[in-house]
Amino acid sequence: MTRNSRSNTEVPQRPPELLAPAGDLSCVVAAVENGADAIYFGLDCGFNARARARNFSIQELPGLVDQLHRRGVSGYVTLNTLLFPSELPDAAEVLRQISEAGVDAVLVQDLGLVRLVRELVPDLPMHASTQMTMTSAECIAEIENLGIQRVVLGRELSIREIEKVVAGTEMPVEVFVHGALCVAYSGQCLTSESLGGRSANRGQCAQACRLPYELVVDGEDRDLGERRYLLSPQDLAAYDLVPDLIRAGVCSLKIEGRLKTPEYVANITRHYRLAIDRAMKNQPVNLDSRQVQEMELSFSRGFSPGWLKGCDHKMLVPADSSAKRGVLLGEVLGVQRNSVTIRSEAPVSRGDGIVFEGDRVAGEEQGGRVYDVVPHQEGDSTTVQLSFGQGAIDLNQLFVGQKIWKTDDPRLNERLRKSFRGKHPVRRRKLSLRVTAIVNQPLSVETSLPGLSPVVLESDEPLQEARKHPLTPAVLREQLGRLGGTAYELDKLHTSIEGQPMLPLSVMGRLRKRLVEALDRGTVQREPRRVFPGALEKLREGVHDGVGLVQHAEGGGPAKLDHAAAAGPVLQVLGRTLEQLMAAAAMGIQHLYADFHDIREYRKAVEWARESGVKLFLATPRIQKPDEYGLFRVMRRYAADGYLVRNLAGLGYFLREGCPVVADFSLNVTNELSALHFRQAGASRLTVSYDLNRQQLVELLGALPKDWVEVVIHQHMPMFHMEHCVFCSVLSPGTNKTNCGRPCDHHLVKLRDRVGMEHPLQADVGCRNTLFNAMPQSAAEVVPDLLEMGVRSFRIELLEETAAGVKKTVGLYRKLLAGQVTGRDVWRELNAANRVGVTRGTLEERRNPLAIL
């Protein structure tokens, strides 16, 4: 599937875009003045994945875009959350205003929103957010016909894998190079939703990955010492990998941090600007220790290359802390009555912020401002005594050998602020002027900027013959170069002078002012963009009239499943072992899903299903990366009755093979437009997203034909789905799947959280880990309402149940669907039978349906 022939050693003609974050206007200025080519930001109307950022109002948007464009910087708006049906009209209005404001692109996650953008404001460029979980060229191929112009790749790809993606697609790709790393795949993290009703897909991440966990192996506690932050990665810092990413063909390097300070934005942007500029000149990109420490001081949980160099699970998650700590300053040598003696590995001064090693969660961490710094011995700069304000630090809690970090440097912060708080622009756009000066003709000045039509101006009066001081290139450069206070600076000057012309300086000043005004006007001029006001209504009509259903190998539109028009409800059961499937079949379940970690076991399951006369669908992995497309071919050879697909690449593959396909929860269907997309693609049924609570599910069902939908009514929520392998990190001397010895094959592992819940951890065929909620979630009490609405397809997902447990659970839900017991009966029975209890989960009825947002 190779489409590009770009050599790995070829240096692109143009440098990659440097894309910086902005949570407020100060961050915008900080990014611009320190070298960003583009910024990305959210709006306070919602629909963006950083709801806690200040964000910008829709009223500010036109002025903000103008400000950026005057400086030659692009502006991208993040609308990268999932949307519910009732939000689509508001989203449509926001899109209209974004387009009219001249925004350069909108970042999107929801495929329903993608469809709306294309129909409503087709001239507004779109970028696929990292929340869309784009991890391969095959995934990208499934969205190429939707009008998306750039893809932000998943952060879990190595540079080698990025090269393969670039070689396999014409789509420009963007990657993250700096900032906080999510341990779970973006768009696939359900932890905040599962534990607290706060959806990461809705911008409300509760950062459960940063909390401490205890390891339980085969039912026994495993002592890991101080390693308790088992899911908290170090921060990404890829400054030294910039040349490799440029050679890989990446079009944009992205800095994370819309919740960070303007000082952080200024600091990180300026260092990556330096790295890109050096790389484009084929100079070494080797930032010195001082520069790296400066970046660490703005924010750092410890720097790492993330996954860019491949998987090194121990490096990625050292697990000893999850907090910002900055620069390791040294260790304690002695504790005196009013001071501490330390061995210093980095500079420290009065006013610096420091923190001593300790458990922040338990409240045992000591920290504060340095009051004074005194050399411990004359001539010894590495051993110093630090004193602190009275009562600032409990010195009794300190001990010899304790590590100490420098967390803040006021002098650095002040220097950073000066870069973006001045009265006049610091970073200005370079102009090339072509000046023609001929006696008896007006002075002509011509210039242009990228993306603008040439600007040509003439003086109001012709040039006179000079008596004393004719115009020279030096005079023209001096007079026309007086651009201080503007967004421009004179770079190159080309002159054509005939005779001995002269021009009063006042006239030249007026010409210079007109030039700046013309450039300012040109930078903010907007080409009119089309708007089709009835687009949303037209798309909604397509939901019910079947418009646009694609043709597949076995006929038109989605493949028909044999129970699609069943009069009564149909219960499907997903099992993770063959024993579970057999137990469900023994209960009379005729429609089964197999979700095995070793796909080689699917062959045996399919053979058993044929012999038993039951229908069996095989579940794909949630993620497909380069070199993993062959897994689909292996699954296809088993010739199951159909497939439960969990990523876009798998969806496309099995539909092209003419197989019946059910789209699973990981494809994030939350509104009728995303549902329409997958139905038009060819999916037979759609599993609704786990981001829906009861009211939101009812709202979605009201907008869809009921035979499109399958609802999971009992499951252990798959909270974290991670490239990071905890098994390898803590149970193996190895660093990745090539040398770990596969402890996941031999041990049952759970992670115990702060409230004592033990969450099961499992590894899939790609060695990716999923942490499941210990507490099963039941929607039993909402089932009668779903039946009344016309829903006929329901699913139970098993995890670690024995055959007896399967019989108990399946039996209760069969009775519920038959009307023989109530939802409360099921609830009580399962609660009594399960030692950890059952929660009503995301389908719990809430008095206020917006309470979790």
C-alpha positions in Angstrom: 0.0 0.0 0.0 3.0 2.3 -0.6 2.0 5.6 -2.1 4.9 7.8 -1.4 8.5 7.3 -2.6 10.0 9.8 -0.2 13.6 8.8 0.7 14.4 8.6 4.4 17.4 10.8 3.8 15.7 13.5 1.8 15.3 16.8 3.6 12.0 18.5 2.8 12.0 21.8 1.0 9.9 23.3 3.7 10.3 22.9 7.5 7.5 21.3 9.4 5.0 23.5 11.1 5.6 24.2 14.7 2.2 24.0 16.4 1.8 25.4 19.9 -1.1 25.3 22.5 -3.0 28.3 23.8 -5.4 28.2 26.7 -5.8 32.0 26.8 -4.6 35.2 25.0 -1.3 35.4 26.9 -0.5 31.9 25.7 -1.3 33.0 22.1 1.2 35.9 22.3 3.8 33.7 24.0 3.5 31.2 21.2 3.7 33.8 18.4 6.6 35.7 19.8 8.6 32.6 20.4 8.4 31.1 17.0 5.1 29.1 16.6 3.9 28.7 13.0 0.4 27.8 14.2 -1.6 27.6 17.4 -4.5 25.5 18.5 -7.1 26.5 21.0 -10.6 25.7 22.2 -13.8 27.7 22.5 -15.8 28.2 25.7 -19.0 27.0 24.0 -17.7 23.5 24.7 -17.0 20.6 22.3 -13.3 20.7 23.0 -11.2 18.1 24.9 -9.8 20.7 27.4 -12.9 21.9 29.2 -10.8 23.2 32.1 -8.8 25.6 30.0 -10.0 29.2 29.9 -10.6 28.9 26.2 -12.0 31.7 24.0 -15.4 33.1 23.3 -17.0 32.9 19.9 -17.1 36.7 20.0 -13.3 36.9 20.4 -12.7 34.6 17.5 -12.6 37.0 14.5 -10.3 39.4 16.2 -8.0 36.5 17.4 -7.8 35.1 13.9 -7.0 38.6 12.5 -4.2 39.0 15.1 -2.7 35.6 14.2 -2.9 36.2 10.4 -1.2 39.6 10.7 1.7 37.7 12.3 1.7 35.0 9.7 0.5 32.4 12.1 -2.4 29.9 11.5 -5.1 29.3 14.0 -6.9 25.9 14.6 -10.0 25.4 16.7 -10.4 22.2 18.6 -13.9 20.7 18.3 -12.5 17.3 19.3 -15.2 15.8 21.5 -18.1 13.4 20.9 -21.5 15.1 20.4 -25.0 14.1 21.4 -28.0 14.6 19.2 -29.4 17.6 21.0 -26.0 19.4 20.6 -25.8 19.1 16.9 -27.8 22.4 16.1 -25.5 24.3 18.5 -22.5 22.7 16.9 -23.7 23.7 13.5 -24.0 27.3 14.5 -20.5 27.2 16.1 -19.1 25.7 12.8 -20.7 28.5 10.8 -19.1 31.2 13.0 -15.8 29.4 13.0 -15.8 29.3 9.2 -16.8 32.9 8.8 -14.1 34.0 11.2 -11.5 32.7 8.8 -10.1 29.9 11.1 -7.5 27.9 9.2 -8.8 24.5 10.3 -10.9 22.7 12.9 -9.8 19.6 14.8 -12.4 16.9 15.1 -12.9 13.5 16.7 -16.6 12.7 16.0 -17.2 11.3 12.5 -20.7 12.6 12.7 -19.2 16.1 13.1 -16.9 15.4 10.1 -20.0 14.8 8.0 -21.6 17.9 9.3 -18.6 20.1 8.5 -18.4 18.8 4.9 -22.1 19.4 4.3 -22.5 22.7 6.2 -19.2 24.5 5.7 -17.3 22.6 3.0 -14.6 25.2 2.6 -13.5 24.9 6.3 -10.4 22.6 6.4 -10.5 19.7 8.9 -7.8 17.9 10.8 -8.5 14.5 12.4 -7.7 14.8 16.1 -5.5 12.3 17.9 -8.8 11.4 19.7 -9.8 9.7 16.4 -7.2 7.0 17.1 -5.4 7.1 13.8 -2.6 4.6 14.1 -1.9 3.3 10.6 -2.2 4.2 6.9 -5.1 1.7 6.7 -7.0 3.6 9.3 -6.3 6.8 7.4 -7.5 5.3 4.2 -11.0 4.9 5.7 -11.4 8.6 6.2 -9.7 9.9 3.1 -12.9 10.5 1.2 -14.4 12.6 4.0 -12.5 15.8 3.2 -10.1 15.6 6.1 -6.8 17.4 5.2 -4.5 16.3 8.0 -4.3 13.5 10.6 -2.8 13.8 14.1 -1.4 10.4 14.7 -1.7 8.5 17.9 1.1 9.2 20.3 1.9 5.5 20.6 3.7 5.2 17.3 7.5 4.9 16.9 9.4 6.9 14.3 9.8 3.7 12.3 6.0 3.2 12.4 5.5 6.9 11.5 7.7 6.4 8.5 5.5 3.5 7.4 2.3 5.5 7.8 3.7 8.4 5.8 4.9 6.0 3.0 1.4 4.5 2.9 -0.7 7.6 2.5 -0.9 10.9 0.8 -2.5 12.5 3.9 -0.3 15.0 5.7 0.4 13.8 9.3 1.1 15.6 12.5 2.7 14.2 15.6 3.1 15.3 19.2 6.7 16.1 20.2 6.4 17.5 23.8 4.1 17.5 26.8 2.1 15.2 29.0 1.4 11.7 27.7 -1.9 9.9 28.3 -1.2 6.3 29.2 -4.4 5.2 27.4 -5.0 5.7 23.7 -6.7 9.0 23.1 -10.4 8.5 22.3 -10.2 5.0 23.9 -10.0 6.0 27.6 -13.2 5.3 29.6 -11.7 5.5 33.1 -13.1 8.9 34.1 -16.5 7.8 32.7 -16.4 4.5 34.4 -15.3 5.7 37.9 -16.9 9.1 38.1 -19.3 9.8 35.2 -16.8 12.3 33.7 -16.0 11.5 30.1 -12.5 12.1 28.7 -14.1 12.1 25.3 -16.1 15.1 26.5 -13.1 17.0 27.8 -13.6 16.0 31.5 -10.6 13.7 32.1 -10.1 13.1 35.9 -6.5 11.9 35.4 -7.0 8.6 37.2 -3.7 7.5 35.5 -1.8 9.8 37.8 -3.0 8.0 41.0 -1.1 5.3 42.9 -2.0 1.6 42.5 -0.9 -1.5 44.2 0.0 -4.7 42.3 -1.9 -7.9 43.0 -0.3 -11.0 41.3 -2.2 -14.3 41.4 -4.2 -13.1 44.4 -1.2 -11.9 46.4 0.2 -8.5 47.0 3.5 -7.8 45.2 5.7 -5.4 47.0 7.1 -2.8 44.5 8.7 -0.5 47.1 8.2 3.1 46.1 6.9 2.2 42.6 3.2 2.9 43.0 2.3 5.1 40.1 2.1 2.2 37.7 0.1 4.1 35.0 1.7 7.5 35.0 4.1 8.1 32.1 6.9 10.5 32.1 6.4 13.6 29.9 7.2 13.5 26.2 10.3 15.4 25.1 11.5 14.8 21.5 13.6 17.8 20.9 16.6 15.6 19.9 14.4 13.5 17.5 13.3 16.5 15.4 15.6 15.7 12.5 14.3 12.1 12.5 10.7 13.2 12.4 11.5 15.7 9.6 13.1 12.9 7.6 10.1 10.7 8.3 7.9 13.2 6.4 5.9 14.7 9.3 4.2 18.0 8.3 3.6 19.4 11.8 5.3 19.0 15.2 2.8 19.6 18.0 3.3 20.7 21.6 0.8 19.6 24.2 -0.3 22.1 26.9 -3.6 24.0 26.6 -3.8 23.9 30.4 -0.3 25.2 30.9 1.0 28.7 31.6 2.2 31.3 29.0 5.7 30.9 30.4 5.5 27.2 29.6 4.3 27.9 26.1 7.0 30.5 25.5 9.7 28.2 26.9 8.9 25.0 25.0 8.0 26.8 21.8 11.3 28.7 21.6 13.4 25.5 22.1 11.5 23.6 19.4 11.9 26.5 17.1 15.6 26.3 17.7 15.6 22.6 17.1 13.7 22.8 13.8 15.8 25.7 12.5 19.0 23.8 13.3 17.7 20.6 11.7 16.7 22.4 8.5 20.3 23.7 8.2 21.6 20.2 8.8 23.1 21.3 12.0 23.2 19.1 15.1 20.2 19.4 17.3 21.9 19.0 20.7 20.4 21.2 23.3 22.7 21.7 26.2 22.0 20.8 29.8 21.0 24.3 30.7 18.4 24.5 27.9 16.9 21.1 28.9 16.7 22.2 32.5 14.9 25.3 31.4 12.2 23.2 29.8 12.0 20.9 32.8 11.4 23.9 35.0 8.4 25.0 33.1 6.8 21.5 33.6 8.2 18.1 33.8 7.3 14.7 35.4 10.6 13.6 34.0 11.4 13.7 30.2 11.3 10.7 27.9 11.0 10.1 24.1 7.6 8.4 24.8 7.0 5.7 22.2 9.0 7.5 19.4 12.0 5.2 19.9 9.8 2.1 20.4 8.5 0.5 23.5 10.6 0.7 26.7 8.0 0.2 29.4 10.3 0.6 32.3 11.6 3.9 30.9 8.2 5.2 30.0 6.7 4.6 33.5 9.3 4.6 36.2 6.3 4.6 38.6 8.0 6.5 41.4 6.0 9.7 41.1 3.2 11.3 39.0 3.8 14.9 40.0 5.6 17.8 38.4 9.0 18.1 39.9 11.2 20.0 37.5 15.0 19.6 37.8 16.7 17.2 40.1 18.7 19.5 42.3 20.6 17.0 44.4 20.3 15.1 47.7 20.3 16.0 51.4 23.7 15.7 53.1 22.6 17.0 56.5 19.8 18.6 58.4 20.6 21.5 60.8 18.4 23.4 63.1 17.4 26.1 60.6 18.9 24.9 57.3 19.6 21.9 55.1 23.0 21.0 53.5 22.7 19.5 50.0 24.9 18.3 47.3 23.8 20.4 44.3 23.8 19.1 40.8 22.1 22.2 39.3 22.3 25.9 40.1 20.1 27.1 42.9 19.4 30.7 44.0 17.3 32.7 46.5 13.7 32.6 45.6 13.8 29.3 43.8 11.0 26.9 44.4 12.1 23.4 45.7 10.4 20.2 46.8 11.8 17.3 48.8 11.1 13.7 47.9 7.9 12.5 49.5 4.4 11.1 48.9 2.4 14.0 47.7 -0.9 12.0 47.8 -0.3 11.2 51.4 0.5 14.8 52.2 4.1 13.9 53.1 5.9 16.1 50.6 7.8 19.1 51.8 8.5 22.1 49.7 8.7 25.9 49.5 10.9 28.9 48.5 14.6 29.1 49.2 15.3 32.0 51.6 19.1 31.9 51.3 21.9 30.0 49.7 25.3 29.8 51.4 28.3 27.7 50.2 29.0 25.0 52.8 32.7 25.3 52.3 34.8 28.0 50.7 35.6 27.0 47.1 33.1 24.2 47.0 30.2 25.2 44.7 28.5 21.8 44.8 27.7 21.7 48.5 25.5 24.4 49.8 23.2 25.2 52.7 19.7 26.2 52.0 17.5 28.1 54.5 13.8 28.7 54.3 11.1 31.0 55.6 10.0 30.4 59.2 7.6 27.4 59.3 7.7 26.9 55.5 9.2 23.5 55.8 9.1 20.9 58.6 12.8 20.1 58.9 12.0 17.1 61.1 10.5 15.3 58.1 13.8 15.5 56.1 16.6 12.9 56.1 20.0 12.3 54.7 19.9 10.9 51.2 16.6 12.5 50.4 16.3 13.8 46.9 15.5 17.4 46.3 14.0 19.0 43.1 14.1 22.6 41.9 10.5 23.3 40.7 10.6 27.0 39.9 13.1 29.7 38.9 11.7 33.2 39.1 14.5 34.7 37.0 13.8 32.2 34.2 10.1 33.1 34.4 10.8 36.8 34.2 13.0 36.3 31.2 10.3 34.3 29.5 7.7 36.9 30.2 9.8 39.6 28.6 9.6 37.6 25.4 5.9 38.2 25.1 4.9 41.2 27.3 6.7 43.9 25.4 4.8 46.8 23.7 6.0 45.9 20.3 6.2 42.6 18.4 9.4 40.6 19.0 9.1 38.1 16.2 8.3 39.9 12.9 7.7 38.9 9.4 10.6 39.4 7.0 9.9 41.5 3.9 11.6 41.6 0.6 11.1 44.9 -1.2 11.7 45.7 -4.8 12.1 49.5 -5.3 12.2 51.4 -8.6 13.4 55.0 -8.6 13.4 56.9 -11.9 13.6 60.7 -12.3 10.2 62.2 -13.3 8.3 59.0 -12.3 6.7 58.0 -9.0 8.8 55.9 -6.6 7.5 52.3 -6.9 7.6 49.8 -4.0 6.6 46.2 -4.5 6.5 43.4 -1.9 4.6 40.2 -1.1 4.0 37.7 1.7 3.2 34.0 1.5 -0.4 33.5 0.6 -1.0 37.2 -0.3 -1.2 38.9 -3.6 1.7 41.3 -4.3 1.4 44.8 -2.9 2.5 47.6 -5.3 2.5 51.2 -4.2 3.7 54.4 -5.7 4.5 57.8 -4.3 2.0 60.5 -4.7 4.4 62.7 -6.7 7.1 61.9 -9.2 10.8 61.9 -8.3 12.8 65.1 -8.8 16.4 65.4 -10.0 18.5 65.6 -6.9 20.7 68.7 -6.3 22.6 67.4 -3.3 21.5 64.0 -1.9 20.2 61.5 -4.4 18.5 58.3 -3.4 20.8 55.4 -2.8 20.2 51.8 -1.8 21.5 52.7 1.7 19.0 55.6 2.1 16.1 53.5 0.8 17.0 50.7 3.3 17.2 53.1 6.2 13.9 54.9 5.4 11.8 52.0 4.4 13.3 49.8 7.1 11.9 51.9 9.9 9.3 49.3 10.7 9.7 49.2 14.5 6.4 48.6 16.3 4.9 46.8 13.3 4.7 43.1 12.6 7.3 43.4 9.8 11.0 43.9 9.3 13.0 44.6 6.1 15.0 41.7 5.0 16.0 41.9 1.4 16.0 45.1 -0.7 16.3 45.0 -4.5 16.7 48.5 -6.1 16.6 49.8 -9.6 17.7 53.5 -9.7 18.0 55.5 -12.9 19.4 59.0 -12.9 19.9 61.1 -9.7 16.4 60.9 -8.2 15.4 62.4 -4.8 12.3 62.2 -2.6 11.5 64.1 0.6 11.8 62.0 3.7 8.3 62.9 4.7 6.9 61.5 1.5 8.9 58.3 2.0 7.5 58.1 5.5 3.9 58.3 4.2 4.7 55.6 1.6 6.1 53.4 4.3 2.9 53.8 6.4 0.7 53.0 3.4 2.8 49.9 2.8 2.2 48.6 6.4 -1.5 49.4 6.1 -1.8 47.5 2.8 0.0 44.5 4.3 -2.2 44.5 7.4 -5.3 44.6 5.2 -4.1 41.8 3.0 -3.3 39.5 5.9 -6.8 39.7 7.3 -8.7 39.6 4.1 -10.9 36.5 4.0 -12.1 34.6 1.0 -15.8 34.1 1.3 -16.7 30.5 2.4 -19.8 28.7 1.5 -22.5 27.9 4.1 -25.4 25.5 3.4 -27.9 26.2 6.2 -30.1 23.1 5.7 -27.2 20.7 5.9 -28.0 19.2 9.3 -31.6 18.6 8.4 -30.6 17.0 5.2 -28.2 14.6 7.0 -30.9 13.8 9.5 -33.3 12.9 6.8 -30.8 10.5 5.4 -30.8 8.6 8.7 -34.4 7.4 8.1 -34.6 7.2 4.3 -31.4 5.1 3.8 -29.8 7.6 1.4 -26.3 6.7 0.3 -26.0 3.1 1.5 -22.9 1.8 -0.2 -22.8 -1.4 -2.4 -20.8 -4.3 -1.1 -19.7 -7.6 -2.5 -22.7 -9.5 -1.2 -25.4 -6.9 -2.1 -26.4 -3.4 -1.4 -26.1 -1.7 2.0 -25.3 -3.4 5.3 -25.3 -7.2 5.4 -28.5 -8.5 7.0 -28.1 -10.4 10.2 -30.6 -13.2 10.7 -32.2 -11.6 13.8 -32.2 -8.1 12.5 -36.0 -8.1 12.2 -36.7 -10.4 15.2 -40.1 -9.8 16.9 -38.6 -10.3 20.3 -35.4 -9.2 22.0 -32.2 -11.1 21.2 -29.5 -11.5 23.8 -25.8 -11.8 22.6 -23.1 -12.8 24.9 -19.4 -11.9 24.5 -17.0 -14.4 26.1 -13.3 -14.2 26.6 -12.8 -17.9 26.9 -14.2 -20.9 25.1 -15.5 -22.2 28.4 -17.7 -19.1 28.8 -19.0 -19.4 25.2 -19.9 -23.0 25.8 -21.7 -22.1 29.1 -23.7 -19.4 27.3 -24.7 -21.8 24.5 -25.8 -24.3 27.0 -28.2 -21.6 28.3 -29.7 -21.3 24.9 -27.8 -18.3 23.6 -27.6 -18.5 19.8 -25.6 -15.4 19.1 -22.1 -15.1 20.5 -19.0 -13.0 20.3 -15.5 -14.3 20.9 -12.9 -11.8 22.3 -9.8 -13.9 22.9 -6.4 -12.5 23.6 -4.7 -15.2 21.5 -6.4 -15.0 18.1 -5.1 -18.5 17.2 -7.7 -19.8 19.5 -10.4 -18.4 17.3 -10.1 -21.4 14.9 -11.1 -23.8 17.6 -14.0 -21.5 18.7 -15.3 -21.3 15.1 -15.2 -25.0 14.6 -17.1 -25.5 17.9 -19.7 -23.0 16.9 -20.4 -24.7 13.6 -20.7 -28.1 15.3 -23.0 -26.5 18.0 -25.2 -24.6 15.5 -24.6 -21.2 17.1 -23.6 -18.0 15.4 -20.2 -16.7 16.3 -18.7 -13.3 15.6 -14.9 -12.7 16.2 -13.8 -9.5 17.9 -10.9 -7.6 16.4 -8.2 -5.8 18.5 -9.1 -2.2 19.3 -5.9 -0.9 17.7 -4.2 -1.6 14.4 -0.7 -0.3 13.8 1.7 -0.7 10.9 2.6 -4.4 10.3 -0.6 -5.6 12.0 -3.0 -5.6 9.1 -2.3 -9.3 8.6 -4.2 -10.1 11.8 -7.4 -9.3 9.9 -6.5 -11.7 7.1 -5.8 -14.5 9.7 -9.2 -13.8 11.3 -10.9 -13.9 7.9 -9.4 -17.3 7.2 -11.3 -18.7 10.1 -14.5 -18.0 8.3 -16.6 -16.9 11.2 -20.3 -15.9 10.8 -19.2 -12.2 11.2 -16.9 -9.8 13.0 -17.1 -7.3 15.8 -14.9 -4.5 14.6 -13.2 -2.0 16.9 -11.2 0.2 14.6 -11.6 1.8 11.2 -9.0 -0.3 9.4 -10.8 -3.5 10.5 -14.2 -2.1 9.5 -12.9 -1.4 5.9 -11.2 -4.7 5.6 -14.1 -7.0 6.6 -16.7 -5.0 4.7 -14.6 -5.3 1.5 -14.5 -9.0 2.2 -18.3 -9.0 2.2 -18.5 -10.1 5.8 -21.3 -9.2 8.2 -19.9 -6.6 10.6 -21.1 -5.1 13.9 -19.4 -1.9 14.8 -18.3 -1.9 18.5 -18.3 0.8 21.2 -14.7 1.9 20.4 -15.9 3.5 17.2 -17.6 6.1 19.4 -21.2 6.4 18.0 -22.9 9.0 20.1 -25.2 10.8 17.6 -27.3 10.0 14.5 -24.7 11.4 12.1 -21.9 9.1 13.3 -24.4 6.3 13.2 -25.3 7.2 9.6 -21.7 7.2 8.6 -21.1 3.6 9.8 -24.4 2.4 8.4 -23.5 3.9 5.0 -20.1 2.3 5.3 -21.9 -1.0 5.6 -22.0 -1.9 9.4 -25.0 -4.2 10.2 -25.4 -3.0 13.7 -23.8 -0.3 15.8 -22.8 -0.7 19.5 -23.6 2.6 21.1 -20.7 4.4 22.8 -20.1 3.9 26.5 -20.0 7.7 26.9 -23.9 7.8 26.9 -25.8 7.8 30.1 -29.4 6.8 30.3 -30.9 10.1 29.0 -28.4 10.4 26.3 -29.0 6.9 25.1 -32.7 7.5 25.0 -32.1 10.6 23.0 -29.9 8.8 20.5 -32.4 6.0 20.1 -35.1 8.5 19.5 -33.1 9.7 16.5 -32.3 6.3 15.0 -34.0 3.2 13.5 -33.9 0.7 16.4 -32.6 -2.1 14.3 -29.4 -0.2 13.8 -28.5 -0.4 17.5 -27.0 -2.9 19.9 -26.8 -2.0 23.6 -24.4 -3.5 26.1 -26.4 -4.0 29.3 -23.8 -5.9 31.4 -20.0 -5.5 31.4 -16.8 -4.7 33.2 -16.0 -1.3 31.7 -12.6 -1.4 29.8 -11.2 1.6 31.4 -7.6 2.0 30.2 -6.6 0.6 26.8 -2.8 1.1 26.7 0.2 0.5 24.5 2.1 0.5 27.8 2.4 -3.0 29.3 2.3 -3.2 33.1 3.2 -6.9 33.0 6.5 -6.2 31.2 7.2 -3.1 33.3 6.9 -4.8 36.7 7.0 -8.6 36.2 9.8 -9.0 33.7 13.5 -8.1 33.4 12.8 -7.1 29.7 11.8 -3.8 28.3 9.2 -4.8 25.6 7.4 -7.7 23.9 10.5 -8.9 22.2 12.3 -9.8 25.5 9.7 -9.8 28.2 9.1 -13.5 28.4 5.3 -13.0 28.3 4.5 -12.9 32.0 0.9 -12.1 30.9 0.6 -15.8 29.9 1.4 -17.0 33.4 0.0 -14.6 35.9 -3.4 -13.1 36.8 -2.8 -9.4 37.6 -5.0 -6.8 39.2 -4.3 -3.2 40.2 -5.7 -2.1 43.5 -6.8 1.5 43.7 -7.0 3.9 46.7 -10.4 2.7 47.7 -9.5 -1.0 47.6 -11.0 -2.0 44.3 -9.0 -4.6 42.5 -9.2 -4.0 38.7 -8.3 -6.9 36.4 -5.5 -6.3 33.9 -5.3 -8.2 30.6 -3.1 -8.2 27.6 -4.3 -8.7 24.0 -2.7 -10.1 20.9 -0.7 -6.9 20.3 0.6 -7.0 23.9 -1.6 -3.9 24.7 -3.1 -3.8 28.1 -6.6 -3.2 29.2 -7.5 -2.4 32.8 -11.1 -3.4 33.4 -13.3 -2.0 36.2 -13.5 -4.4 39.0 -17.2 -3.6 39.4 -19.5 -5.0 36.7 -21.9 -2.4 35.4 -25.5 -3.3 34.8 -28.2 -1.5 32.9 -30.9 -3.9 34.0 -33.2 -1.2 35.3 -33.3 0.6 32.0 -34.0 -2.5 29.9 -37.8 -2.2 30.1 -37.6 1.3 28.7 -35.4 0.2 25.9 -37.7 -2.7 25.0 -40.7 -0.2 24.9 -38.7 2.0 22.5 -38.2 -0.9 20.2 -34.6 -2.0 20.9 -34.2 -5.7 20.1 -30.5 -6.3 20.3 -28.8 -6.6 23.7 -25.4 -7.8 24.8 -23.7 -9.1 27.9 -19.9 -9.0 28.2 -18.2 -11.5 30.4 -14.7 -11.1 31.9 -13.5 -13.7 34.4 -16.7 -15.5 35.1 -16.7 -19.3 35.6 -19.3 -21.5 33.9 -21.4 -21.2 37.0 -21.1 -17.4 36.9 -22.1 -17.4 33.3 -25.2 -19.5 34.0 -26.2 -17.1 36.8 -25.7 -13.9 34.8 -27.2 -15.0 31.5 -30.1 -16.6 33.2 -31.1 -13.4 35.0 -30.9 -11.3 31.9 -32.9 -13.8 29.8 -35.6 -13.6 32.4 -35.4 -9.8 32.4 -35.9 -9.7 28.6 -38.8 -12.1 28.9 -40.5 -9.9 31.5 -40.2 -12.6 34.2 -38.2 -10.4 36.6 -37.7 -6.7 37.0 -34.5 -4.8 36.6 -34.4 -4.3 40.3 -34.6 -8.1 40.8 -31.6 -8.5 38.5 -29.7 -5.8 40.3 -30.3 -7.4 43.7 -29.5 -10.9 42.6 -26.2 -9.8 40.9 -25.2 -7.6 43.8 -25.7 -10.5 46.2 -23.9 -13.0 44.0 -20.8 -10.7 43.3 -18.5 -9.9 46.2 -17.5 -6.5 44.7 -21.1 -5.5 43.9 -22.6 -4.1 40.7 -22.9 -0.5 39.7 -25.6 0.8 37.4 -22.8 2.4 35.4 -23.1 5.0 32.7 -26.7 4.1 32.0 -27.8 4.9 35.5 -30.7 7.3 35.6 -29.7 10.8 36.7 -31.9 13.6 37.7 -29.9 16.0 35.6 -28.6 14.5 32.4 -26.0 17.2 32.1 -24.6 16.6 35.6 -21.7 14.6 34.4 -20.5 17.0 31.8 
